[in-house]
Amino acid sequence: MQPNTYTGISITGMVRVPLSPQERQRGERFGALLRQARGERSMVDVAAAAGVSAETLRKIETGRAPTPAFFTVAALAHALNLSLDDLAAACAEEDAGFGGQALSA
């Protein structure tokens, strides 16, 4: 049997396009916004309220997960009483210096 095959079907690895420096910086800014909004609340408390793991929240806050899924962002925003519009606006303001490509997917 050849590597990467299963019952005659070739299984290829998924290749993720590397993030641009601007996208990484936006992820770091987003994480900092969440960290600031969390204030004195523990990471475990906020993560539990959002239904995500504390490890996921830690990765987002530190910029190690710069592109979290939409539903993760929505759940964290809800747990922190933040408006998605306000989060988007805060990221867009910072992205204005990068050609206006705010919150591109």
C-alpha positions in Angstrom: 0.0 0.0 0.0 1.3 3.4 -0.9 1.6 6.2 1.7 -1.3 8.6 1.7 -3.7 6.2 0.0 -6.7 4.4 1.5 -8.7 1.9 -0.6 -7.3 3.4 -3.8 -8.2 7.0 -2.9 -5.3 9.4 -2.7 -5.4 11.5 0.5 -3.6 14.8 0.2 -2.7 17.1 3.0 -4.4 20.4 3.4 -2.2 23.3 2.7 -3.0 26.5 4.4 -1.8 29.7 2.8 0.5 31.6 5.2 -0.9 34.7 6.8 0.4 38.1 5.8 2.2 40.2 8.3 -0.9 42.5 8.4 -3.2 39.5 9.1 -0.9 38.4 12.0 -0.8 41.9 13.4 -4.6 42.1 13.2 -4.9 38.8 15.1 -2.5 40.2 17.8 -4.6 43.4 18.1 -7.8 41.3 18.3 -6.3 39.2 21.0 -5.3 42.3 22.9 -8.8 43.7 22.6 -10.2 40.6 24.1 -7.6 40.6 26.9 -8.5 44.2 27.7 -12.2 43.4 27.7 -11.7 40.5 30.0 -10.2 42.8 32.7 -10.0 41.0 36.0 -12.1 38.0 35.0 -10.1 34.8 34.8 -9.4 33.2 31.4 -11.1 30.1 32.6 -14.3 32.0 33.6 -14.5 33.8 30.2 -13.7 30.6 28.2 -16.3 28.6 30.1 -18.9 31.4 29.6 -18.1 31.3 25.9 -18.1 27.5 25.6 -14.5 27.4 24.4 -11.4 26.0 26.1 -9.1 28.2 28.1 -6.3 27.1 25.8 -8.2 28.4 22.8 -8.8 31.7 24.5 -5.1 31.9 25.5 -4.0 31.3 21.9 -6.3 34.0 20.6 -5.3 36.5 23.3 -1.6 35.9 22.6 -2.0 36.0 18.8 -1.0 32.3 18.3 -4.5 31.8 16.8 -4.9 35.0 14.7 -7.9 33.8 12.7 -10.4 32.2 15.1 -13.7 30.9 13.7 -16.6 33.3 13.5 -18.7 31.4 16.1 -15.7 31.4 18.5 -15.5 35.2 18.1 -19.2 35.6 18.5 -19.3 33.5 21.6 -16.3 35.4 23.2 -17.9 38.7 22.3 -21.2 37.6 24.0 -19.3 36.4 27.1 -17.5 39.7 27.3 -20.6 41.8 26.6 -18.9 43.2 23.4 -20.6 44.1 20.2 -19.4 42.3 17.1 -19.8 45.7 15.4 -17.5 47.3 17.9 -14.9 44.6 17.6 -15.0 44.9 13.8 -14.7 48.6 13.9 -11.7 48.5 16.3 -9.9 46.1 14.0 -10.9 48.1 10.9 -9.5 51.4 12.5 -6.2 49.7 13.0 -6.2 48.2 9.5 -6.8 51.6 7.8 -3.1 52.0 7.5 -2.9 48.7 5.5 -4.8 49.8 2.4 -8.3 49.5 4.0 -8.4 45.7 3.8 -10.0 45.4 7.1 -11.3 42.0 8.3 -10.7 40.2 5.0 -11.4 36.5 5.0 
